[in-house]
């Protein structure tokens, strides 16, 4: 099994606004860190750029961004998020993103070779928000091990 993750965030300003210019300017560098991280498998890109910032999970919320990626293990994702150059990006999140009063990140196990869709990923996030952490959708803090097939 591999680990999938969805991370969402609402920008403080639309793309092109000076408030988020540095966020957009650093995306390629941070994505390169992910791509080179041990245990990285795949990340969502929109097809025209090296990121997924043009994709919107909610038609009525044009400033909500998503990031989906897959990893060989929970440890590999944790090391990228909290022990790489990504951490400096994470520390600055409040400069670029509005604090939300809802769940913004979800983790779940997938079969090796499976590529999660936006719809599947958003459904996992909704499940986590509605039910709390379960083997179907969880967080780093309340993680579950992969369930045996069968």
C-alpha positions in Angstrom: 0.0 0.0 0.0 1.0 3.6 -0.6 -0.2 6.7 1.4 -2.2 9.4 -0.3 -2.7 12.9 1.0 -4.9 15.8 0.2 -4.1 19.3 1.5 -6.4 22.2 0.9 -6.1 25.9 1.5 -7.9 29.2 0.7 -5.6 31.9 -0.5 -5.7 35.3 1.1 -5.8 36.9 -2.3 -6.2 35.7 -5.9 -3.2 34.6 -8.1 -1.4 37.7 -9.4 -2.0 39.7 -6.2 1.3 40.8 -4.5 0.2 39.1 -1.2 0.6 35.7 -2.8 3.3 36.4 -5.3 6.0 34.8 -3.2 3.9 31.7 -2.7 3.6 31.2 -6.4 7.3 32.1 -7.0 8.4 29.3 -4.7 6.1 26.5 -5.9 8.5 25.0 -8.4 11.3 24.9 -5.8 9.1 23.3 -3.2 7.6 20.8 -5.7 11.2 19.9 -6.7 11.9 19.1 -3.1 8.9 16.8 -3.0 9.8 15.1 -6.3 13.4 14.4 -5.0 12.3 13.2 -1.5 12.8 9.6 -0.6 9.5 7.8 -0.8 7.8 10.2 -3.1 5.6 8.5 -5.7 3.3 11.0 -7.5 1.7 14.5 -7.2 -1.2 16.1 -8.9 -0.4 18.6 -11.7 -2.9 20.4 -13.9 -1.2 19.4 -17.2 -0.1 22.9 -18.2 2.2 23.7 -15.3 4.3 21.8 -12.7 1.6 22.3 -10.0 -2.1 22.0 -9.4 -3.0 25.6 -8.6 -5.4 26.0 -11.5 -7.6 23.1 -10.2 -10.4 24.1 -7.9 -12.3 21.6 -5.8 -15.2 23.9 -5.2 -16.7 25.9 -8.1 -18.1 28.5 -5.7 -14.7 29.1 -4.0 -12.1 30.2 -6.6 -9.4 30.9 -4.0 -9.4 27.3 -2.6 -6.4 25.3 -3.7 -5.7 21.6 -3.5 -2.6 19.5 -3.4 -2.7 15.7 -3.8 0.3 13.4 -3.6 1.2 9.8 -2.9 4.0 8.4 -0.9 5.6 5.0 -0.1 4.9 5.4 3.6 3.6 7.7 6.3 7.2 8.3 7.4 8.3 9.5 3.9 5.5 12.0 3.7 6.2 13.2 7.3 9.8 13.7 6.5 9.0 15.8 3.4 6.4 17.9 5.3 8.2 18.5 8.5 11.9 17.7 7.9 12.7 19.2 4.5 12.8 22.7 3.0 9.0 22.4 2.8 8.9 23.2 6.5 9.9 26.8 5.9 7.0 27.0 3.4 4.6 25.5 6.0 5.7 28.0 8.7 4.7 30.8 6.3 1.2 29.3 5.6 -0.7 32.1 7.4 0.9 34.7 5.1 -0.7 33.1 2.1 -3.7 31.2 3.4 -6.8 32.1 5.4 -7.0 30.1 8.6 -10.0 27.7 8.2 -12.2 26.3 10.8 -12.4 23.0 9.1 -10.3 20.0 8.3 -7.8 20.9 5.6 -5.6 17.7 5.3 -6.5 14.0 5.0 -4.5 10.8 4.6 -5.5 7.4 3.4 -4.0 4.2 2.1 -4.3 3.2 -1.5 -3.2 0.2 -3.5 0.3 0.6 -5.1 -0.2 2.1 -8.6 -3.5 3.8 -7.8 -3.8 7.5 -8.7 -6.3 9.3 -6.5 -8.7 11.6 -8.3 -9.8 15.0 -7.0 -13.3 13.7 -6.4 -12.1 10.7 -4.4 -9.7 12.9 -2.4 -12.4 15.4 -1.6 -14.7 12.6 -0.5 -12.0 11.4 1.9 -11.7 14.9 3.4 -15.5 15.1 3.8 -15.5 11.6 5.4 -12.8 12.7 7.9 -14.6 15.9 8.8 -17.9 14.1 9.3 -16.6 11.0 11.1 -13.3 11.8 12.6 -10.2 9.7 12.0 -10.9 6.2 10.7 -8.9 3.7 8.6 -10.8 5.2 5.6 -9.6 8.8 6.2 -7.1 10.0 8.9 -4.5 12.5 10.0 -0.8 12.3 11.0 -1.9 12.7 14.6 -4.5 10.0 14.4 -3.1 7.6 11.9 -4.0 4.0 11.0 -1.9 1.3 9.5 -2.9 -0.1 6.1 -5.7 -2.7 6.2 -5.0 -6.1 4.8 -6.7 -6.8 1.4 -9.6 -9.1 1.5 
